[in-house]
Amino acid sequence: MNFVTQAEVIEVIEHSKDIREYVLRLEKERKYNPGSFVQLTLDLVTASDIWPDSRTFSIASYEKGLMRFIIKNVGLYTSRIFNELNIGDRCTIKYPFGDLFNKKIENERHLFIAGGVGITPYFSLIKYFELKGLSKNIHLFYSVRFFDDLLHYESLKNTLGKNMEVFVTREKIDNCYNSRISIDDISRVADKETNIYICGSKTFNSDYKELLIKNGYTKIYMDEWE
Ligand SMILES: Cc1cc2nc3c(=O)[nH]c(=O)nc-3n(C[C@H](O)[C@H](O)[C@H](O)COP(=O)(O)OP(=O)(O)OC[C@H]3O[C@@H](n4cnc5c(N)ncnc54)[C@H](O)[C@@H]3O)c2cc1C
C-alpha cells in the first residue's frame, strides 16, 4: 500500500533556468528504499481521495523528515510546478514506488551511469551507501553536455573521490573526459558481476542498455523516464 502525505516547500534551489531543486518537509513519513520515486501532485489530497493529475519524480535525498526533488521543466505539469510551487506552499506526494535497488545486494559492486538530470535517483543511493560505510562499493559515471550542468558536483566529489568520473561532452574541462561514456570506460571499472544502473533520457537509457547487453553484461537496472 502506498503512503500519501502532504508536504511543505521549505527551500527552492535554482540550478539553472529549467532545473530546480525543491526541498519538502513531510507531514508524515514512512520508510523507503533508496532509488525510489514518488507521484507528486499540486493538489492537496488525502489517501481516501481519488488521486489527481500528478507526475513522477525520483527522491533525490535520503534523510529523515525531508525529501529533495530535482525537477527539469519539460512540459505542461513541470511548468505548473515551476509557476505554482513556492516556498511555504504545500503539495501532496504518494510513495514509495520502484525497485531500482535491492538492499540485499549492497555488499556487491555497483556502477551508476547518469545522463544529465538522470543523476537524481543516485543522490539517495549514494547517501545510503555513505551512511552504511559502503561508499567503496559504488562507482559513478556522470555525463553532461556542459560542466555547469553538473548537479552537486562538489558534494559528489567529496563523497566519492576517485569513484566518480565526469564526462563533459560539449566542452573541454580539466579532470573530466571530453567524450561520451564508452564500453572501454565501463569495462575498466565493471566486470560481469557488477550491478549496472542506467538513468538518463530515453535514448541514453536504450543506447546504454543495448551496449551493455551486446558486451555480455546482464545485471542491468533502470527506471524508464518516459
Ligand atoms: C521513475 C521516474 C523518475 C523520474 N524522475 C524525475 C526526476 O527526478 N526529475 C525530473 O525532472 N523528471 C523525472 N522524471 C520525468 C518526469 O516524470 C517527466 O519529466 C514529467 O512527467 C513531465 O511532465 P510534464 O507534464 O511537464 O511534461 P509533458 O507535457 O507530459 O511532456 C513530456 C515530454 O514530452 C515532450 N513534449 C510535450 N509536448 C510535446 C509536443 N507537442 N511535441 C513533442 N514533444 C512534446 C516534452 O518535451 C517532454 O519531454 C521521472 C520519470 C520517471 C518515470
The ligand as a MOL file (V3000), in Angstrom:
LIG
                    3D

  0  0  0     0  0            999 V3000
M  V30 BEGIN CTAB
M  V30 COUNTS 53 58 0 0 0
M  V30 BEGIN ATOM
M  V30 1 C 10.6530 6.7140 -12.4830 0
M  V30 2 C 10.7510 8.1370 -12.9760 0
M  V30 3 C 11.5190 9.0480 -12.2760 0
M  V30 4 C 11.6160 10.3730 -12.7250 0
M  V30 5 N 12.3680 11.2580 -12.0130 0
M  V30 6 C 12.4780 12.5310 -12.4460 0
M  V30 7 C 13.2590 13.4780 -11.7160 0
M  V30 8 O 13.8270 13.1850 -10.6580 0
M  V30 9 N 13.3510 14.7310 -12.2170 0
M  V30 10 C 12.7230 15.1050 -13.3790 0
M  V30 11 O 12.8540 16.2710 -13.7870 0
M  V30 12 N 11.9760 14.2340 -14.0780 0
M  V30 13 C 11.8350 12.9680 -13.6380 0
M  V30 14 N 11.0680 12.0870 -14.3420 0
M  V30 15 C 10.4070 12.5590 -15.5790 0
M  V30 16 C 9.1470 13.3300 -15.2360 0
M  V30 17 O 8.1810 12.4540 -14.6890 0
M  V30 18 C 8.6120 13.9700 -16.5310 0
M  V30 19 O 9.5370 14.9220 -16.9860 0
M  V30 20 C 7.3060 14.6470 -16.2910 0
M  V30 21 O 6.3240 13.6560 -16.1140 0
M  V30 22 C 6.9410 15.5200 -17.4670 0
M  V30 23 O 5.6410 16.0160 -17.2490 0
M  V30 24 P 5.1280 17.3160 -17.9890 0
M  V30 25 O 3.6350 17.3470 -17.8750 0
M  V30 26 O 5.8590 18.5170 -17.5340 0
M  V30 27 O 5.5760 17.0480 -19.4730 0
M  V30 28 P 4.6360 16.6740 -20.7000 0
M  V30 29 O 3.8860 17.8870 -21.1230 0
M  V30 30 O 3.8620 15.4400 -20.3940 0
M  V30 31 O 5.7810 16.3610 -21.7600 0
M  V30 32 C 6.5460 15.1530 -21.6110 0
M  V30 33 C 7.6020 15.0980 -22.7030 0
M  V30 34 O 7.0140 15.2430 -23.9780 0
M  V30 35 C 7.6210 16.3300 -24.6510 0
M  V30 36 N 6.5470 17.0450 -25.3450 0
M  V30 37 C 5.4930 17.6790 -24.7840 0
M  V30 38 N 4.7140 18.2060 -25.7220 0
M  V30 39 C 5.3030 17.9010 -26.9100 0
M  V30 40 C 4.9930 18.1670 -28.2660 0
M  V30 41 N 3.9060 18.8660 -28.6160 0
M  V30 42 N 5.8230 17.6900 -29.2220 0
M  V30 43 C 6.9120 16.9830 -28.8970 0
M  V30 44 N 7.2700 16.7050 -27.6340 0
M  V30 45 C 6.4740 17.1580 -26.6660 0
M  V30 46 C 8.2540 17.2120 -23.6050 0
M  V30 47 O 9.3840 17.9070 -24.1070 0
M  V30 48 C 8.6390 16.2120 -22.5770 0
M  V30 49 O 9.9170 15.6650 -22.8670 0
M  V30 50 C 10.9380 10.7750 -13.9010 0
M  V30 51 C 10.1400 9.8550 -14.5860 0
M  V30 52 C 10.0410 8.5590 -14.1270 0
M  V30 53 C 9.1550 7.5970 -14.8760 0
M  V30 END ATOM
M  V30 BEGIN BOND
M  V30 1 1 1 2
M  V30 2 1 2 3
M  V30 3 2 2 52
M  V30 4 2 3 4
M  V30 5 1 4 5
M  V30 6 1 4 50
M  V30 7 2 5 6
M  V30 8 1 6 7
M  V30 9 1 6 13
M  V30 10 2 7 8
M  V30 11 1 7 9
M  V30 12 1 9 10
M  V30 13 2 10 11
M  V30 14 1 10 12
M  V30 15 2 12 13
M  V30 16 1 13 14
M  V30 17 1 14 15
M  V30 18 1 14 50
M  V30 19 1 15 16
M  V30 20 1 16 17
M  V30 21 1 16 18
M  V30 22 1 18 19
M  V30 23 1 18 20
M  V30 24 1 20 21
M  V30 25 1 20 22
M  V30 26 1 22 23
M  V30 27 1 23 24
M  V30 28 2 24 25
M  V30 29 1 24 26
M  V30 30 1 24 27
M  V30 31 1 27 28
M  V30 32 2 28 29
M  V30 33 1 28 30
M  V30 34 1 28 31
M  V30 35 1 31 32
M  V30 36 1 32 33
M  V30 37 1 33 34
M  V30 38 1 33 48
M  V30 39 1 34 35
M  V30 40 1 35 36
M  V30 41 1 35 46
M  V30 42 1 36 37
M  V30 43 1 36 45
M  V30 44 2 37 38
M  V30 45 1 38 39
M  V30 46 1 39 40
M  V30 47 2 39 45
M  V30 48 1 40 41
M  V30 49 2 40 42
M  V30 50 1 42 43
M  V30 51 2 43 44
M  V30 52 1 44 45
M  V30 53 1 46 47
M  V30 54 1 46 48
M  V30 55 1 48 49
M  V30 56 2 50 51
M  V30 57 1 51 52
M  V30 58 1 52 53
M  V30 END BOND
M  V30 END CTAB
M  END
